[in-house]
Amino acid sequence: MDQDHHDLDALRAQLEAGTISRGRFLRLATLAAGATVATAILRDYDTAAAEGALTLRTDGLVDTTRFKKTPPWTIAHASQGPTNSWAVMLDAAVQYGTQVKYRGKFKKLLYADANGQISKQLSDIEDLIVQKPDLIIVTILGVADLAPIGRAMDRGIAVIIQAGDVSTGKWVSNVNRSNRMNGILTARWLARFVKGTSRYVSLSGIAGTPTANDRYAGAQSVLKNVPHMKELAHLFTNWSPTVGKTVAEGLLTSHPDLQSIWSDSALQDMGVIDAFVEAGKPIPPMTAEPLNGFLRRARAHKVKFFAVGFPPTTMSLTSVDTAVKILSGRPVPRHVSVPALAFDYTQVDKFYKPHFSDDLWIDNTLPDAVLAKLGFLKK
């Protein structure tokens, strides 16, 4: 029992320092002391984290009365920037939600492009605070963002964090899809599909980013416990088809015994398929995402795969929905999990969209007319 309390103290310290996710804390604390105790600690933590900024109701929802304002509202989006097609669709959905879905509710949408750089996003948030919007949606690039986010909250500006798992700090709601869960789901499929012993490589995006770290951690929590799965290498691709192809070309030489691929994104998978096709080698089964360019290649070359989405448009539209509730003074959850597509190679014909470009993320909720204006229709 003493050891259990020691473990709980260590886990609580990690939670308060922001070095462990809520999900991981809950799993490890449950193992140490049971689900009831773990859940109670997490509930108390949420209350403490919100102290001075939020009031949590007895039903666990956030009381947003202090943020209620008469529409039309001014909203801001501190974006990661349109650095790839996923981010383009994410940004477009914020615009669609504020200008079309909730037409008349918003008078202005302020926008800041961080160009994928955390240092730029930090200054972007500070600049947006000066403009005094009613609410800021932050497509978070890193935990360093929590400092200016807290300052926004202190000035009475509600903040929604989207597309990133956060557990500490002052903010109203976190709209997200668990990257760790995506890693777990894809790894489970791969382990089941290969059945017998399989030598695999792991391909991640950008080293050190929360998305890459969490997806790989989720996958490894499964694959390390499957005796027939043997990891040959863990490599990074910058979520680039070009880099993915270069990495795969190297693997064909360094690991000719490669039998399967766990990958955290369809972006590098496109380059992997191209490399194997050009080399005339059989394409190993792999994990992926619902990206049209990947589906086109997988369909053409009969690739065995399992794809799980991280839906950009659902993420942003859910954030706008949540923003309307907050500014209307309606209670909202502290954490909002968005659903995502998950399917395997047997459904490729159902989801592939031949009239759209390779850049389209299939897990989409925007009308085709909007996608056409964004350039996602084939020319």
C-alpha positions as CSV (number, residue, x, y, z in Angstrom):
1,M,0.0,0.0,0.0
2,D,2.8,2.4,0.8
3,Q,4.3,1.8,-2.6
4,D,0.9,2.5,-4.2
5,H,0.7,5.9,-2.4
6,H,4.3,6.7,-3.5
7,D,3.3,5.8,-7.1
8,L,0.2,8.0,-6.9
9,D,2.2,11.0,-5.5
10,A,4.7,10.7,-8.4
11,L,1.9,10.4,-10.9
12,R,0.1,13.5,-9.4
13,A,3.3,15.5,-9.6
14,Q,3.7,14.6,-13.3
15,L,0.1,15.6,-13.9
16,E,0.6,19.0,-12.2
17,A,3.8,19.5,-14.2
18,G,2.1,18.7,-17.5
19,T,4.6,15.9,-18.3
20,I,1.9,13.2,-18.5
21,S,-1.4,13.2,-20.3
22,R,-4.7,12.8,-18.6
23,G,-5.3,9.5,-20.3
24,R,-2.0,8.0,-19.2
25,F,-2.4,9.3,-15.7
26,L,-5.8,7.7,-15.4
27,R,-4.5,4.4,-16.7
28,L,-1.4,4.3,-14.4
29,A,-3.3,5.6,-11.4
30,T,-6.0,3.0,-11.9
31,L,-3.3,0.3,-11.8
32,A,-1.8,1.8,-8.7
33,A,-5.0,2.4,-6.6
34,G,-8.1,1.5,-8.6
35,A,-10.5,3.4,-10.9
36,T,-12.4,5.2,-8.1
37,V,-9.4,6.8,-6.5
38,A,-7.8,7.6,-9.9
39,T,-11.0,9.3,-11.1
40,A,-11.4,11.3,-7.9
41,I,-7.8,12.6,-8.1
42,L,-8.3,13.7,-11.8
43,R,-11.6,15.4,-10.9
44,D,-9.9,17.3,-8.0
45,Y,-7.0,18.2,-10.3
46,D,-9.4,19.6,-13.0
47,T,-11.1,21.7,-10.3
48,A,-7.7,23.1,-9.1
49,A,-6.5,23.8,-12.6
50,A,-9.6,25.8,-13.3
51,E,-9.4,27.8,-10.0
52,G,-9.6,31.5,-10.6
53,A,-10.6,31.0,-14.2
54,L,-13.4,28.6,-14.3
55,T,-16.2,27.1,-12.3
56,L,-16.9,23.4,-12.7
57,R,-20.4,22.4,-12.1
58,T,-21.4,19.3,-10.1
59,D,-22.1,17.5,-13.4
60,G,-18.5,18.1,-14.5
61,L,-19.4,20.8,-17.2
62,V,-17.8,24.2,-17.2
63,D,-20.0,27.1,-16.2
64,T,-19.5,29.7,-18.9
65,T,-21.9,32.4,-17.5
66,R,-19.0,34.9,-17.1
67,F,-18.3,34.7,-20.9
68,K,-21.9,35.2,-22.0
69,K,-22.2,38.2,-24.4
70,T,-24.7,39.5,-26.8
71,P,-24.1,38.6,-30.5
72,P,-22.7,39.3,-33.0
73,W,-19.3,38.3,-31.6
74,T,-15.7,38.7,-32.6
75,I,-13.8,35.5,-32.6
76,A,-10.1,34.8,-33.2
77,H,-8.2,31.8,-34.6
78,A,-4.6,31.3,-33.6
79,S,-3.8,28.8,-36.4
80,Q,-0.8,26.6,-36.9
81,G,-1.0,28.0,-40.5
82,P,-1.9,26.4,-43.8
83,T,1.4,24.4,-43.9
84,N,-0.3,21.4,-45.5
85,S,-3.7,20.3,-46.8
86,W,-4.9,19.1,-43.4
87,A,-4.3,22.6,-42.0
88,V,-5.9,24.3,-45.0
89,M,-9.1,22.3,-44.3
90,L,-8.9,23.0,-40.6
91,D,-8.7,26.7,-41.2
92,A,-11.5,26.7,-43.8
93,A,-13.8,24.9,-41.4
94,V,-13.4,27.7,-38.8
95,Q,-14.2,30.2,-41.5
96,Y,-17.2,28.2,-42.7
97,G,-18.6,27.7,-39.2
98,T,-18.4,31.4,-38.3
99,Q,-19.6,32.8,-41.7
100,V,-22.0,30.2,-43.0
101,K,-23.2,27.7,-40.3
102,Y,-23.7,30.5,-37.8
103,R,-24.3,33.3,-40.1
104,G,-25.2,36.5,-38.2
105,K,-23.7,35.3,-34.9
106,F,-20.2,36.6,-35.6
107,K,-19.3,40.0,-36.8
108,K,-15.6,39.4,-37.3
109,L,-13.1,36.5,-37.5
110,L,-9.5,37.5,-36.6
111,Y,-6.9,35.1,-38.0
112,A,-3.2,34.6,-37.2
113,D,-0.9,32.2,-39.2
114,A,1.9,30.7,-37.1
115,N,3.5,29.1,-40.2
116,G,4.0,25.9,-38.1
117,Q,6.3,27.7,-35.6
118,I,5.6,27.7,-31.9
119,S,7.6,30.9,-31.4
120,K,5.4,32.7,-33.9
121,Q,2.2,31.3,-32.4
122,L,3.2,32.7,-29.0
123,S,3.4,36.2,-30.3
124,D,0.3,35.7,-32.4
125,I,-1.8,34.9,-29.3
126,E,-0.4,38.0,-27.6
127,D,-1.3,40.1,-30.6
128,L,-4.8,38.7,-30.7
129,I,-5.3,39.4,-27.0
130,V,-4.7,43.1,-27.7
131,Q,-7.5,43.1,-30.2
132,K,-9.9,42.0,-27.5
133,P,-11.9,39.3,-29.2
134,D,-14.7,37.6,-27.3
135,L,-13.1,34.2,-27.7
136,I,-9.9,32.6,-29.2
137,I,-9.6,29.2,-30.8
138,V,-6.0,28.0,-30.6
139,T,-4.8,25.2,-32.9
140,I,-2.1,24.4,-30.4
141,L,1.5,23.8,-31.5
142,G,3.0,23.1,-28.0
143,V,2.5,23.5,-24.3
144,A,4.4,26.8,-24.3
145,D,1.1,28.3,-25.7
146,L,-0.5,27.8,-22.3
147,A,1.2,30.9,-20.8
148,P,-0.4,33.4,-23.2
149,I,-3.6,31.4,-23.2
150,G,-3.7,31.9,-19.5
151,R,-3.2,35.6,-19.9
152,A,-6.1,35.7,-22.3
153,M,-8.4,34.0,-19.8
154,D,-7.3,36.4,-17.1
155,R,-8.5,39.3,-19.3
156,G,-11.9,37.7,-19.7
157,I,-11.3,36.2,-23.2
158,A,-12.6,32.6,-23.4
159,V,-10.2,30.1,-25.0
160,I,-10.8,26.8,-26.8
161,I,-7.8,24.7,-27.5
162,Q,-8.1,22.3,-30.5
163,A,-6.1,19.6,-32.2
164,G,-3.9,18.9,-29.2
165,D,-4.2,17.0,-25.9
166,V,-3.8,19.4,-22.9
167,S,-4.5,18.7,-19.2
168,T,-3.3,21.8,-17.4
169,G,-3.7,25.5,-17.5
170,K,-6.5,28.1,-17.9
171,W,-8.7,27.4,-20.8
172,V,-12.4,26.6,-21.2
173,S,-12.6,23.6,-23.4
174,N,-10.2,21.2,-25.3
175,V,-11.6,19.9,-28.6
176,N,-9.5,17.0,-29.7
177,R,-9.1,13.5,-31.1
178,S,-6.7,11.3,-29.1
179,N,-3.5,10.7,-31.0
180,R,-2.6,8.0,-28.5
181,M,-5.8,6.2,-29.3
182,N,-5.1,6.4,-33.0
183,G,-1.8,4.8,-32.4
184,I,-3.4,2.1,-30.4
185,L,-6.1,1.3,-33.0
186,T,-3.6,1.1,-35.9
187,A,-1.2,-1.0,-33.9
188,R,-3.9,-3.5,-32.9
189,W,-4.9,-3.9,-36.6
190,L,-1.4,-4.5,-37.7
191,A,-0.7,-7.1,-35.0
192,R,-3.8,-8.9,-35.9
193,F,-3.4,-8.7,-39.6
194,V,0.1,-10.1,-39.9
195,K,-0.7,-13.0,-37.5
196,G,2.6,-14.7,-37.6
197,T,6.0,-13.2,-36.8
198,S,6.5,-9.9,-38.5
199,R,9.5,-7.6,-38.7
200,Y,8.2,-4.1,-38.9
201,V,9.4,-0.5,-39.0
202,S,7.8,2.5,-37.4
203,L,7.5,5.7,-39.3
204,S,6.7,8.9,-37.4
205,G,6.3,12.5,-38.6
206,I,8.3,15.3,-36.9
207,A,10.5,14.2,-34.0
208,G,9.6,15.7,-30.7
209,T,6.1,16.9,-31.6
210,P,3.2,15.9,-29.3
211,T,1.3,14.3,-32.2
212,A,4.2,12.1,-33.3
213,N,5.1,11.2,-29.7
214,D,1.6,10.3,-28.6
215,R,0.8,8.2,-31.7
216,Y,4.0,6.3,-31.4
217,A,3.5,5.8,-27.6
218,G,0.0,4.5,-28.2
219,A,1.3,2.0,-30.9
220,Q,4.2,0.8,-28.8
221,S,1.9,0.2,-25.8
222,V,0.3,-2.5,-28.0
223,L,3.2,-3.7,-30.2
224,K,5.7,-4.2,-27.4
225,N,3.3,-6.6,-25.8
226,V,2.9,-8.7,-28.9
227,P,5.7,-11.4,-29.1
228,H,5.5,-11.9,-32.8
229,M,6.0,-8.2,-33.7
230,K,9.7,-7.2,-34.0
231,E,10.6,-3.5,-34.5
232,L,13.5,-3.1,-36.9
233,A,13.7,0.7,-36.7
234,H,11.9,3.9,-35.8
235,L,12.4,6.6,-38.3
236,F,11.1,10.2,-38.9
237,T,9.6,11.6,-42.2
238,N,8.6,15.2,-41.4
239,W,5.1,14.1,-42.6
240,S,6.4,14.5,-46.1
241,P,5.8,12.2,-49.1
242,T,9.2,13.1,-50.4
243,V,11.0,12.3,-47.2
244,G,8.8,9.2,-46.8
245,K,10.0,8.0,-50.2
246,T,13.7,8.6,-49.3
247,V,13.3,6.8,-46.0
248,A,11.6,3.8,-47.8
249,E,14.4,3.7,-50.4
250,G,16.9,3.4,-47.5
251,L,14.8,0.7,-45.8
252,L,14.8,-1.4,-49.0
253,T,18.6,-1.6,-48.7
254,S,19.1,-1.6,-44.9
255,H,16.1,-3.9,-44.0
256,P,15.3,-6.1,-47.0
257,D,13.6,-8.4,-44.4
258,L,11.0,-5.7,-43.7
259,Q,7.5,-7.3,-43.5
260,S,5.1,-4.6,-42.3
261,I,5.0,-0.9,-41.5
262,W,3.4,1.0,-38.6
263,S,3.1,4.6,-39.8
264,D,1.5,7.5,-38.0
265,S,0.4,9.3,-41.2
266,A,-0.7,8.7,-44.8
267,L,1.5,11.6,-45.9
268,Q,4.8,9.6,-45.7
269,D,2.9,6.4,-46.8
270,M,2.4,7.9,-50.2
271,G,6.2,8.2,-50.7
272,V,6.6,4.7,-49.2
273,I,4.3,3.2,-51.8
274,D,6.0,5.1,-54.6
275,A,9.4,3.8,-53.5
276,F,8.3,0.1,-53.4
277,V,6.6,0.4,-56.7
278,E,9.6,1.9,-58.4
279,A,11.8,-0.8,-56.9
280,G,9.5,-3.5,-58.1
281,K,9.1,-4.9,-54.6
282,P,6.0,-6.2,-52.9
283,I,4.3,-3.5,-50.8
284,P,4.0,-4.5,-47.1
285,P,0.8,-4.0,-45.1
286,M,0.8,-0.6,-43.4
287,T,-1.2,1.7,-41.2
288,A,-2.5,5.1,-42.6
289,E,-5.0,7.9,-42.6
290,P,-7.9,8.7,-44.9
291,L,-6.0,10.9,-47.4
292,N,-7.1,10.7,-51.0
293,G,-3.7,10.5,-52.5
294,F,-2.9,7.5,-50.3
295,L,-6.2,5.8,-51.1
296,R,-5.5,6.3,-54.9
297,R,-2.1,4.6,-54.6
298,A,-3.4,1.9,-52.3
299,R,-6.3,1.1,-54.6
300,A,-4.0,1.0,-57.7
301,H,-1.4,-1.2,-56.1
302,K,-3.7,-3.3,-53.9
303,V,-2.1,-2.3,-50.7
304,K,-3.3,-3.9,-47.4
305,F,-3.9,-1.1,-44.9
306,F,-5.9,0.3,-42.0
307,A,-6.7,4.0,-41.8
308,V,-7.8,6.1,-38.8
309,G,-8.7,9.8,-39.2
310,F,-7.8,12.9,-37.3
311,P,-10.6,15.0,-38.9
312,P,-9.6,18.6,-39.6
313,T,-13.1,19.9,-40.5
314,T,-14.9,18.1,-37.7
315,M,-12.4,19.4,-35.2
316,S,-12.9,23.1,-36.3
317,L,-16.7,22.9,-36.6
318,T,-16.9,21.3,-33.2
319,S,-14.8,24.1,-31.8
320,V,-17.1,26.7,-33.4
321,D,-20.1,24.9,-32.0
322,T,-18.5,25.0,-28.6
323,A,-17.7,28.7,-29.0
324,V,-21.3,29.5,-29.7
325,K,-22.3,27.6,-26.5
326,I,-19.7,29.4,-24.4
327,L,-20.6,32.9,-25.7
328,S,-24.3,32.1,-25.1
329,G,-23.5,31.2,-21.5
330,R,-24.3,27.5,-21.9
331,P,-22.2,24.9,-20.0
332,V,-19.7,22.9,-22.0
333,P,-17.4,19.9,-21.3
334,R,-13.8,20.6,-20.3
335,H,-12.8,17.9,-22.9
336,V,-14.6,17.3,-26.2
337,S,-13.6,14.2,-28.2
338,V,-14.4,14.3,-31.9
339,P,-15.2,11.1,-33.8
340,A,-13.1,9.9,-36.8
341,L,-13.3,7.5,-39.7
342,A,-11.7,4.1,-39.4
343,F,-11.6,1.6,-42.2
344,D,-9.4,-0.9,-44.0
345,Y,-8.4,-1.8,-47.5
346,T,-11.6,-3.7,-48.2
347,Q,-13.5,-0.4,-48.2
348,V,-11.1,1.7,-50.4
349,D,-13.6,1.9,-53.2
350,K,-16.2,3.4,-50.9
351,F,-14.0,6.2,-49.6
352,Y,-11.7,7.0,-52.5
353,K,-12.9,10.2,-54.3
354,P,-11.6,10.1,-57.9
355,H,-12.8,13.6,-58.7
356,F,-10.8,15.2,-56.0
357,S,-7.1,15.8,-55.7
358,D,-4.6,13.8,-53.7
359,D,-4.6,16.5,-51.0
360,L,-8.2,15.9,-49.8
361,W,-8.6,14.5,-46.3
362,I,-11.7,12.2,-46.7
363,D,-12.7,12.6,-43.1
364,N,-14.5,15.8,-44.1
365,T,-17.7,17.7,-43.2
366,L,-17.4,20.7,-45.6
367,P,-19.7,20.9,-48.7
368,D,-18.2,20.0,-52.0
369,A,-18.7,23.6,-53.2
370,V,-16.4,24.8,-50.4
371,L,-13.8,22.1,-51.2
372,A,-13.9,23.2,-54.9
373,K,-13.1,26.8,-53.9
374,L,-10.2,25.6,-51.9
375,G,-8.8,23.9,-55.0
376,F,-9.4,20.3,-53.9
377,L,-11.3,19.4,-57.1
378,K,-9.2,17.8,-59.9
379,K,-8.6,20.2,-62.8
